[in-house]
Amino acid sequence: MLTRTILAWDLTGQATSLAYVNLVVAIPMIFASVIGGAITDRVERRQLVIIGQCLITLNDIIILLLLLSNQLQFWHMLCTAFIAGCAFPFIMPARMAITVTVVGPNLLQSAMAFGAGIMNLSRVVGPAVMGLVIASFSVTGAYVLSVSFYACAVLCMFGVKHSHSADKNEPKKALLADIGEGFSYIRNNRPVLTCLAFGLIPMFLAMPFQSILIVLAEQLWQVGERGVGTLMAVGGIGGVLGSIWILRRGDRAQRLHLMIACTIAFGIFLAITTRVTNFYLAFIPLLLANMCVSASQTVNNAAIQLLVHDKVRGRMSSFMMLSFGLTPIGVFPMAIAADRIGAANAIFGASVILVIVVIAFILLSATLRNLDTSVSAALARTNDVQELKLATATQ
């Protein structure tokens, strides 16, 4: 992420170029996600992840070859970003469904906190490593390392057992029918719909700040590209701390208050970050903001997975992926605002809007206020089904 941001900025020098790169990722992710989720519920999930990872590896190899031949242009980045946006809707729902199969419902929230912790740890190590690689070997060296890591990821997936949907033996419907069934499931399951909507709010309104960090770093603190790497690392540390917090908390109930408080705190701390003029003092609210949003999203995602049935898990996971599509789309208005009123003011305004929208959501949605009851009931039903299957197998 850091390397792609620096490369796009160096090629164009415009904040809107960062938005365009993110936009061409977002559009296919949004439209292909419903297809990817339906296919996840129809095929063997591990194989789907491997194929998608191979496609992304090939994508980075293309960028690397263009860099080596000194022919890379901005439109090349747009094309490869579009291909990546087409691959992620198949990888991520399958990966999430595999996670639920491996750990079971009672340890799901802790497992998702582990996963989020690893992703945030990469945000700490990644910028530091890539910063050193870019300084020593240029952006080309960074892409060599990226391709190597993607190849390792493909090999690691061969160590995961095969994973199928719960209804793998049922007659297959037409793909469009499966997609329609996913929409019907959400429409008829208000707690799932509410959790999905609540989880998308911060990802669309405020999380796009990560993609214009380079603009904020130059305009507010005058620290340049090296400062961007440091800011991303601080954010990653905050995300890791948020994951550790959820891990120590365990899979206890009372998720609602934690999710709401952390989302509001995220908006407040992010707004404070844009008002701090000292670069190093800004680390504190930035770290706390990332810690809170990591905790909130982990609890929200775990609640959704506990609420849904396994036979539609891929499709529901694909709807959860909309957050990854809406975040790049959210970059576009934020980048336009950054060009007009400055990055700090744009991010501050988005943070204030986030807090207002979350408070309104709480006041207007009775389903959200009853979330803990809904999750407890769903978890009890799942455990009853598992006990029945175990008793039948024993007999």
C-alpha positions in Angstrom: 0.0 0.0 0.0 2.8 2.4 0.9 4.8 1.6 -2.2 1.8 2.0 -4.5 0.8 5.3 -2.9 4.4 6.7 -3.2 4.6 5.5 -6.8 1.3 7.1 -7.8 2.2 10.4 -6.1 5.6 10.5 -7.8 4.1 9.8 -11.2 1.4 12.6 -11.0 1.9 14.8 -7.9 -1.8 15.1 -7.4 -4.0 13.9 -4.5 -6.8 12.9 -6.9 -4.4 10.4 -8.6 -4.4 8.5 -5.3 -8.2 8.5 -5.5 -8.2 7.2 -9.1 -6.0 4.3 -8.2 -8.3 3.4 -5.3 -11.4 3.9 -7.4 -10.5 1.4 -10.0 -9.9 -1.1 -7.2 -13.2 -0.3 -5.6 -15.6 -0.5 -8.6 -14.8 -4.2 -9.5 -14.7 -5.1 -5.8 -18.2 -3.8 -5.3 -19.7 -5.4 -8.4 -17.8 -8.6 -8.3 -18.2 -9.2 -4.6 -21.7 -10.6 -4.9 -20.5 -13.0 -7.6 -17.4 -14.0 -5.6 -19.6 -14.7 -2.5 -22.0 -16.9 -4.5 -19.1 -18.8 -6.0 -17.5 -19.2 -2.6 -20.6 -21.1 -1.5 -20.5 -23.3 -4.5 -16.8 -24.4 -4.9 -13.9 -25.7 -2.7 -12.8 -22.6 -0.9 -9.1 -23.2 -0.5 -8.6 -23.7 -4.2 -10.4 -20.4 -4.9 -8.0 -18.5 -2.6 -5.0 -20.0 -4.3 -6.2 -19.1 -7.8 -6.9 -15.5 -6.7 -3.5 -15.1 -5.0 -1.8 -16.4 -8.1 -3.6 -13.7 -10.1 -2.5 -11.0 -7.8 1.1 -12.3 -7.8 1.1 -12.1 -11.6 -0.3 -8.6 -11.3 2.7 -7.4 -9.3 5.1 -9.1 -11.7 3.7 -7.0 -14.5 4.3 -3.8 -12.5 7.8 -5.1 -11.7 8.6 -5.8 -15.4 7.4 -2.3 -16.4 9.6 -0.7 -13.7 12.6 -2.7 -14.9 12.1 -1.6 -18.4 11.4 2.1 -17.4 8.1 2.0 -19.2 5.7 2.3 -16.2 3.0 4.9 -16.7 0.1 5.9 -14.5 -2.5 4.2 -16.7 -0.5 0.9 -16.1 -1.2 1.3 -12.4 -4.9 1.8 -13.1 -5.1 -1.3 -15.2 -3.3 -3.6 -12.7 -5.3 -2.0 -9.8 -8.5 -3.0 -11.7 -7.3 -6.6 -12.0 -6.5 -6.7 -8.3 -10.0 -5.4 -7.6 -11.4 -8.3 -9.6 -9.4 -10.9 -7.6 -10.1 -9.8 -4.1 -13.8 -10.4 -4.1 -13.0 -14.1 -4.6 -10.2 -14.4 -2.1 -11.5 -12.6 0.9 -15.0 -14.3 1.3 -13.4 -17.7 0.8 -10.7 -16.9 3.4 -13.2 -15.7 6.0 -15.4 -18.8 5.4 -12.4 -21.0 5.9 -11.6 -19.3 9.2 -15.0 -20.0 10.6 -14.7 -23.7 9.5 -11.3 -24.1 11.2 -12.0 -22.5 14.6 -15.8 -22.9 15.1 -18.2 -20.2 16.4 -17.1 -20.1 20.1 -13.6 -19.0 19.3 -14.5 -16.9 16.2 -14.1 -13.4 17.6 -10.6 -14.3 19.0 -9.6 -15.9 15.7 -10.7 -12.8 13.8 -8.8 -10.6 16.3 -5.7 -12.8 15.6 -6.2 -12.2 11.9 -6.7 -8.5 12.3 -3.6 -8.4 14.5 -1.5 -10.0 11.8 -2.8 -7.6 9.2 -2.1 -4.6 11.4 1.4 -6.0 12.3 2.1 -6.0 8.6 1.2 -2.3 8.6 4.0 -1.8 11.1 6.6 -4.0 9.6 5.7 -3.3 6.0 6.3 0.5 5.9 9.6 0.1 7.8 10.8 -2.7 5.5 9.6 -1.0 2.3 11.0 2.3 3.4 14.5 0.7 3.8 14.1 -1.2 0.5 13.0 1.9 -1.5 15.8 4.0 0.0 18.4 1.3 -0.8 17.2 -0.3 -4.0 14.3 2.0 -5.3 10.7 1.1 -5.8 11.8 -1.8 -8.1 13.3 -3.6 -5.1 10.1 -3.1 -3.2 8.1 -4.9 -5.9 10.6 -7.7 -6.0 10.0 -8.2 -2.3 6.3 -8.0 -2.8 6.2 -10.7 -5.4 8.3 -12.9 -3.2 5.8 -12.5 -0.3 2.8 -13.2 -2.5 4.5 -16.4 -3.7 5.0 -17.5 -0.1 1.3 -16.8 0.6 0.3 -19.1 -2.2 2.5 -21.9 -0.9 1.2 -21.4 2.7 -2.4 -22.0 1.5 -1.5 -25.6 0.5 -1.1 -26.3 4.2 -4.9 -25.5 4.8 -7.4 -28.3 4.6 -10.1 -28.4 1.9 -13.2 -26.4 2.9 -16.7 -26.7 1.4 -20.0 -25.0 2.1 -22.5 -26.7 4.5 -24.8 -27.4 1.5 -22.2 -28.8 -0.9 -24.2 -31.9 -1.5 -27.4 -30.1 -2.3 -28.4 -29.6 -6.0 -26.8 -26.4 -7.4 -29.0 -23.5 -8.4 -28.3 -21.1 -11.2 -25.6 -18.5 -10.1 -28.1 -15.6 -10.4 -30.5 -17.5 -8.1 -27.8 -18.0 -5.5 -27.0 -14.3 -5.7 -30.7 -13.4 -5.3 -30.9 -15.8 -2.3 -28.1 -13.8 -0.7 -29.9 -10.6 -1.0 -33.1 -12.2 0.3 -31.3 -13.5 3.3 -30.0 -10.1 4.2 -33.4 -8.5 3.6 -35.1 -11.0 5.9 -32.4 -10.9 8.6 -32.5 -7.4 10.1 -29.6 -7.9 12.6 -27.2 -9.0 9.8 -28.3 -6.0 7.6 -27.9 -3.6 10.6 -24.4 -4.9 11.4 -23.4 -4.7 7.7 -24.6 -1.1 7.5 -23.0 -0.1 10.8 -19.6 -1.6 9.8 -19.6 0.3 6.5 -20.1 3.7 8.0 -16.5 4.3 9.3 -15.0 2.6 6.3 -16.7 5.0 3.9 -16.6 8.2 5.9 -13.2 8.2 7.7 -10.9 5.3 6.9 -10.1 6.8 3.4 -7.8 9.1 5.4 -5.1 6.4 5.1 -4.9 7.0 1.3 -4.2 10.7 1.6 -1.7 10.4 4.5 1.1 11.5 2.1 -0.8 14.8 1.5 -1.4 15.3 5.2 2.3 14.6 6.0 3.5 17.2 3.5 0.9 19.9 4.2 0.6 19.7 8.0 4.0 18.4 9.2 6.3 18.8 6.1 7.8 15.3 6.6 7.5 13.9 3.1 7.5 10.2 2.1 9.6 9.0 5.1 7.0 10.5 7.4 4.2 8.7 5.6 5.9 5.4 6.4 6.2 6.4 10.0 2.5 7.4 10.2 1.4 4.1 8.7 3.6 2.2 11.1 2.1 4.1 14.1 -1.4 3.3 12.7 -0.4 -0.4 12.4 0.8 -0.5 16.0 -2.6 1.0 17.0 -4.4 -1.7 15.1 -2.3 -4.4 16.7 -3.1 -3.0 20.2 -6.8 -3.0 19.3 -6.5 -6.7 18.3 -4.7 -7.6 21.5 -7.4 -5.8 23.4 -10.1 -7.9 21.8 -8.0 -11.1 22.3 -7.6 -10.4 26.0 -11.3 -9.6 26.2 -12.1 -13.0 24.7 -15.4 -14.1 23.1 -17.6 -12.6 25.8 -21.0 -11.1 25.1 -21.8 -7.4 25.4 -20.4 -6.5 22.0 -22.7 -3.6 21.3 -21.4 -1.0 23.7 -17.8 -1.8 22.8 -18.5 -1.5 19.1 -20.3 1.8 19.4 -17.8 3.4 21.9 -14.8 2.4 19.8 -16.4 3.8 16.5 -17.1 7.1 18.1 -13.7 7.2 19.8 -12.1 6.5 16.4 -13.8 9.6 14.9 -12.8 11.8 17.9 -9.1 10.7 18.0 -8.8 11.0 14.2 -10.1 14.6 14.4 -7.6 15.4 17.1 -4.8 14.1 15.0 -5.5 16.7 12.3 -5.3 19.5 14.9 -1.9 18.6 16.3 0.8 20.6 14.6 3.7 18.6 16.2 4.5 15.6 14.1 5.6 13.4 17.0 2.7 14.4 19.3 0.3 13.4 16.6 1.4 9.8 17.0 -0.7 9.5 20.2 -4.2 10.3 18.8 -3.4 8.5 15.5 -2.4 5.3 17.4 -5.6 5.5 19.6 -7.8 6.1 16.5 -6.4 3.0 14.8 -6.7 0.9 18.0 -10.4 1.8 18.3 -11.3 1.2 14.7 -9.5 -2.2 14.7 -11.4 -3.3 17.8 -14.8 -2.0 16.5 -14.4 -3.7 13.1 -13.3 -7.0 14.6 -16.3 -7.1 16.9 -18.6 -6.1 14.1 -17.3 -8.7 11.7 -17.4 -11.5 14.3 -21.0 -10.6 15.1 -22.0 -10.9 11.5 -20.3 -14.3 11.1 -22.1 -15.6 14.2 -25.4 -14.4 12.9 -25.3 -16.1 9.5 -25.8 -19.7 8.4 -22.8 -21.5 6.9 -24.6 -22.2 3.6 -24.7 -18.4 2.9 -21.4 -17.5 4.6 -19.6 -16.8 1.4 -22.3 -14.5 0.2 -22.5 -12.7 3.5 -18.7 -12.4 3.6 -18.8 -10.8 0.2 -21.2 -8.2 1.5 -18.8 -7.5 4.3 -16.2 -6.9 1.7 -18.1 -3.8 0.6 -16.1 -2.0 3.2 -13.0 -2.6 1.2 -14.8 -1.2 -1.8 -16.4 1.7 -0.1 -13.1 2.9 1.5 -11.4 3.5 -1.9 -14.6 5.2 -3.1 -14.6 7.4 0.0 -11.0 8.5 -1.0 -12.5 10.3 -4.0 -14.5 13.0 -2.1 -11.9 13.2 0.6 -9.1 13.8 -2.0 -11.2 16.4 -3.8 -11.8 18.2 -0.4 -8.0 17.8 0.4 -7.1 19.6 -2.9 -9.6 22.4 -2.1 -9.4 23.0 1.7 -6.4 21.0 2.7 -6.0 17.4 3.9 -6.2 18.2 7.6 -9.6 20.0 7.2 -10.9 17.3 4.9 -10.1 14.5 7.4 -11.4 16.6 10.3 -14.7 17.2 8.6 -15.1 13.5 7.8 -14.4 12.6 11.4 -17.1 14.9 12.7 -19.6 13.6 10.2 -18.8 10.0 11.3 -19.5 10.8 15.0 -22.8 12.4 14.1 -23.9 9.6 11.8 -23.1 6.9 14.4 -25.0 8.7 17.2 -28.0 9.0 14.8 -27.8 5.3 13.9 -27.9 4.3 17.6 -31.0 6.5 18.3 -32.9 5.4 15.3 -32.2 1.6 15.1 -33.8 -0.6 17.7 -32.2 -3.6 15.9 -28.8 -2.3 16.6 -29.6 -1.7 20.3 -30.7 -5.3 20.6 -27.7 -6.8 18.8 -26.3 -8.6 21.8 -29.6 -10.5 22.3 -29.6 -11.5 18.6 -26.0 -12.8 18.6 -26.5 -14.8 21.8 -29.6 -16.5 20.3 -27.8 -17.3 17.0 -24.8 -18.7 18.9 -27.1 -20.9 21.0 -28.7 -22.2 17.9 -25.4 -23.0 16.3 -24.2 -24.9 19.4 -27.4 -26.9 19.5 -27.0 -28.0 15.9 -23.3 -29.0 16.5 -24.3 -31.0 19.6 -27.1 -32.7 17.6 -24.6 -33.6 14.8 -22.1 -35.0 17.4 -24.8 -37.1 19.1 -26.0 -38.5 15.7 -22.4 -39.3 14.7 -21.8 -41.0 18.1 -24.9 -43.2 17.7 
